[in-house]
Amino acid sequence: MAGFLDILRSGRWLTLGRARLWALAVLAASVGGLIYLVATSDGRMDYQSRPLGTDFSNVYAAGTYVLERNPAAPFDPRLQHAREKEIFGANTPFYGWHYPPFFLALAAVLALMPYTLALFVWQAVTLLLYVLAIRAIIAAHFIPPLQGEGGARSAPGGVVLLLALAFPAVFVNLGHGHNGFLTAALIGLALVTLDTRPILAGVLFGLLAYKPQFGIMIPLVLAATGRWRAFFAAGMTVAALVAAATLAFGIETWRAFFTFAEYTRVTVLETGETGWHKIQSVFSWARMWGAPVPLAYAIQGVLSVALAAALVWLWRAPVSFALKAAAVCLAAILATPYSLDYDLMVLAPAIAFLAADGLTRGFSPYEKTALAFLWVVPLIARSVAQATFVPLGVIGMLVMFALVMRAAARDHTLSGVPAATR
């Protein structure tokens, strides 16, 4: 047992060669699964009579309402479901529209195309943005070639990029036709440019407002560290989006949005209609284990306060920026009660930051093993939680956040020690 724990602690089992092989295997299996899904469809509906890209159907349906100059309709569950049935067939499940009104503009652009083409364009463009964000993270943290077997030199940055493409959340996102690529790209690029181009970073953070549940920790970090240009750029971006949406779609659309938000909170989140095993949050974990709603919110609130305090200390401490960036990605998911397995795409920039930092400065104990677990967990989080009530996704994120804080505490301690005595 001690030997096994030592292997997990050192992470020596996870070599670049093994990481590459696992990534290629997962990539091949996932691509094969997607090909099967498309090949067994009729071009629009899959073999289970669901729209290809399942959740993207709500984006497309909402866009058609915007083109008909009825932008408030997507926030009415009856009208939204009726449009989805009209487009995809009478047996189509309900896919709710949960986004702020300014996201309707993008939905309308996509609805100008045939459905299958719109789905392909949406996923291809946002996947490209995601890859560019991961490449930017790798470039910002120059990773020197490592000595391999037989004296060969290997480029770990290429393996990191391969792992980003093979990341199981990528294929969860593709299967759902969701927006995880865009979310990961925005937060990744914003963090990479935060210190060099703060206004651009602020704009990118502001664009994340289409997923408002991820905006709890980011403004806090910007304000706590005095990054006011990024803070105000983010605020101005959100204000501009709200103003543009109000001018384009009217104030009634905002009323409809807030009314439907209540439906989302009660029906989708609190009663678990979506399924507790799908929601990757401490709130859902508590509800899955039988906690009443007030207690679940209290647990989530305590965690959010603890995360906020940890982030303020971390971002004000003289430690590696990669640790700070990874921590804010993890906290962005952990602080919200409402995040699903496709939202685990936000873990990709966190893993990239930590991998780049570890390959450059060395990995902390258990960090490589935890990173490997965090990489694979989107593949199994939903099914394991459904079968066992054990939320591996949440557990993996909490463990990784704790390891990041431990590494930051080590860096902070070493920063006050003269180099000659380290």
N, C-alpha and C positions, 0 to 999 in steps of 0.2 A: 504493500500500500504506500509506503514511504517513497519507494522508487517511482511509482505512478504519479504521485503528487509532485515529485521533483521534476518529472518530465513536463507536467502541466505548468509548473512554475517557470521552468527555463524556456519553454516553448521550442526546444530544439527539435521537436518532432515536425515542426512546420518550417520546412525549407522552401526556398524559392521554386525549386523544381517541383515539389509536391503541390505548392500553391498553384503553379501553372497547370499541372495535370488536372487538379480538381476543378479549376476554372474552365478548362477546355471540356471536361466531362459534363459539367453542369450546363455550360453553354450549348453543347451539342444536344443534350436531352431536352433542354428548354426550347431550342429552335425546332427540334422534332415535334414537340408537343404543340407548338404554334402552327406548324405546317399541317399537322393532323386536324387541328381545330378548324383551320381555313378549308382544308380539303374536304371535310365532312359537312361543311356548311353549304347553303344554297347561294352564297355570295353576300348574304345579309344576315341570315339567321343561322345559328350554330345547330349542332345535332341535338341539343337540349331545348330547342325552340326559344333561345334567347338571342337578342341582337348580338352580333359580333362586337366585341368591345363593350359589352353589357352596359356599364355606367355611362359610357359616352353617349348612349342613346338619349339620356336626359339633356345633355348639352345640345345635341342636334335638334331635339324636339323644342327646347326653349328657343333656339335660334329661329325656328320657323315662325314662332309666335312674334318674335321681334320684327321679322320681315313683314308680318301682317299688321304691324303697328299695334300690337297688343302685349306690351312687355310685362305687364303685371300677371298675365295668365300663368306663366310657369310656377308661380308661388302658390297657385291653387291646386292642391293635389288631384282633385277631380278632373280639372281641365288638362293638367300635365299628363295624367295617365291616359286620358281620352286621346290626346295627340300621339302618345307613344303607341297606343293600340292602332290608331289610324295609319301610322307609318309602318309598324312592324307586325301587326296582326292582333287578333282579338285575345290571344292567350299571353300576350306580353306582360311580364311582371311590372310592377310599378317601380320606377327609378326616379326618386325625388330630386328636384332642383334646389340646392342648398346654398347657392353662392350669392354674394352681394350684387346689386343691380349693375355695377360697372363691368362685371364679367359677361353680361348679356351681349355686349358689343362683339366680343370674340366669338360667342356662340352664333351670332347672326352671320359673321363672316364665314364660319364653317358651314352653316346651313345653306350658303349659296352653292355649295358643291353637292353632288350625289353623296349619299351616306358613306359608302365604302371608301370613296376617294377622300372625303373629309376626315374619316377615321385614320387613314394612312397618313395624310398630310399632318394632322395633329400629332400623332405619335412620332413620326419621322423628324419633324422640326424640333419638337421638345426633347427627343432623345439626343439629337445633335447638340442642343444647348447643354444638356447634361454632360455629355462627353467632353465638350469644350471646358466646362467648369472643372471637371476632374483633371483634365490636362493642365489647366491653369494652376490648380493646387500643386500638382507634381512639379511644374516649372518654377513655382514660387519657393518650393523647398527642394532645391537641387539635391538629387540623390546620386552620389558617386557610384560608379560601377563597383560591384563586389567580386572578390576572388572566389571562383567556383572550383569544382573538382578538376584536376589536371591543369590547374593554372589558368583556366578559361575565365574571361571577364564577362559578367552578366549585368544587364541593365534592369534593376528592379523596378524602375519607373514604368517600363513596358508591362511588367507583371501586374503592377497596381492598376494600370489602365485596362488590362485584360480582366482582372477581377471586378473592376467597375462595370464592364459590359456583361459579365457573367453573373453579377450580383443577383440572387434570386428575386429580390424585390422588383428588378427590371421586368421580369416576366409576369409577376403578379400584376404590375402596372399595365403591361401590354394586354394581358387578358381582360382587364377591366376597362381598357381605353381611358385610363385616368390621367390626372395632372401631376403625378408624382415627379416626373422628369422635370417639369417646369419649376416645381417647388424646390427640388434639390439644386437645380441650376441657379435659381435666383439667390438662395442662401449661400451656396458655395461661391459664386462669383462675387457676391457682396462682401463676404468675409475676406476673400483674396485681395480685393481692391480697397478694403476699409482704410488702411493706413497710407496708401499711395494715391488713391482717388476717392476721397471720402464723400464727395457729392454724388458721384456715380454709385457708390456703395449705398448711400442713403436712398437714392431713387430705386435701386434694386430691392432694398428692404421694403420700401413703400409699396412696390408692386406685389409683395407677398400678402397684401391686405385682402386679396381674393380668398385667402385661407386665414381668416382673422384669428382662429384658435391658435395659430402658431406665432402670433405677435405679442405674446405675453412677456417674454423674457428679453427680446431684442431691444425695445426702447429703454428698458431698465439698464442694460449693459451700456448702451450708448451714453445715457445720461450719467451713470455712475463713473464713467471713465472720461467724461468731458469731451466726448467726440460730438461736439455740438453741430458742426457742419453736416455730418451724416445724420444726426438726429433731426435737424430741421429740414433737410432734404427729404427724409422719409416722411415727415409730417406734411410737407408741402405736396409731395406726390400723392399721398392719401387724400388730401383736401382737393387736389385737382381731379382725381378720379371720382370723388363724390360729386363735385360740381358738374363735371362732364356728364355723369350718369343722370343727375337731376335735370339738367338741361335737355338731354336727349330723350329720357324716358318718363320724366315727370315725378312729382313728389309722391304720387299714389303708388308708384313702384316700390318706393322705400317703405311705405306703410304695409304693403303686401309682404315685403321681405321680413320685416320685424314680426308680423303676424305668423308667418310660416316658421320663423326661427323658434317660436314657442312650440309649434308642432314638432320640430326637430328635437328640441330639448326634451320634451315629455315622451313622445312616441318612439323616436329613434334611439335616444340615449338612455333615458331613465327607466323605461319599461323594457328595454333590450329587444325591441322588435327586429333590429338588424342582426342580433345574435351577439352575446357577450364574447364569444370566442373570436369574433372578427375585430372587436374594438381593442386596440392595444394601449390601454391606460390603466392606471391604478384604480380609478373610479370603476371601470368595468370589472377589474379583478375583484374588488370588494363586492360588487353587485352579484357577480358570478358565484361568489362564496356565500351569498345570502344576506349581505349587509343591507339594511334599509337605506333609502335614498339619502336622508340627511347625514347618516354616518359615512356613506360613500363619499359625499361631497366634503365632509370634514377631513377624511383621510387624504383626499386629493388636495385640499387646501393646505394641510400641514406639509405635504410633500412640496407643493409649489412654493411655499414660503421658505422652506429649507433650500430648495434649488436656487431661489433668488438670492438668499444670503450667501450661498456658496459661490454663485457666479460673480457677485459684487466683489467678494474677496479675491477670487481667482483673477478677474480682469484688472484689478488694481495691483496685483502682485507682479514682481519682476520674474515671470516665468515664460516658458516657450509660448509663442503665439499659437502654435498648432494645438497645444493643450486647451487654450482658451476657445479657439474656434470649434474644436470637437465638442467641448463641454456645452457650448451654446446650442449646437445642433441637437445634442442629446436632450438638453433641458427643454428645448422648444417642443419636443414630442411629449416628454414626461409631464410637463406642466399643464397640458390640456386633458380634460376628461374624454375628448372626442377625437380619436385618431384611429384609422383602420390600417390593415396590413399593407395596403399600397402606399400609405403615408410613410412607411418605413424606408422609402427612397431617401428621406432626409438623413438616414444613417450613412449613406454613401459618402458624402463629403466628410463626415466625421471620421469614417474609417480611412479615407484617403489622407486626411490631415495626420491622423495617428500613425498610419503606416509610413508616411514620408518622414515624420519626426523620428519614429523608432529606427528606421533604416539609416538615418543620418546620425542620431545621437545615442542609439541603443535603446532596447525595449526594457521596460520595468518588469519585475516579476509578475507572471500570469498575464501580462498584457497581450502577448502574441496569441495565447490560447483564447482569451476573451474576445480578441478581434476576430479570430476564426469563427467563434460561436456567434458573434454579432453578424458576421457576414452570412452565415447559413440560416439564421433563425427565421427570416421571412418565408423560407421554404416550408417550414414546419410549424410556425407559430399558431396558425389557425387550426390545423388538424389536431395538433397535440392538445390545445386548449379545449377543443370540442370533445375529445375523447377522455381527457383526464382532469379538466378544470385547472390545469397548470399553465399559467400565462408566460410561456418562455420568452416571448418578445419583451415584455415589461421587465422580467427578471434580468435578462441579458443587458438591457439598457441601464438598469440601476447598478448592476455590477460594473459595467464599463464606466459609468459616471464616477463611481467610488474609486476605481483605479486611476482615472484621470486626476481626481482630486488628490490622491495619494502621491502621484508623480509630481503634481504641482507643488505639494508641500515639500517634497524632496528638493525640487529645484529652488524653491524659495529659501530653504535652509542653506543650500549650497551657495546661493547668491551672496550670502553674508560671510562665506568662508574664503580666506585668501587662496588663490589658485595653487600656491606652492604647498599648501597643507591638505589639499583635497585628496 
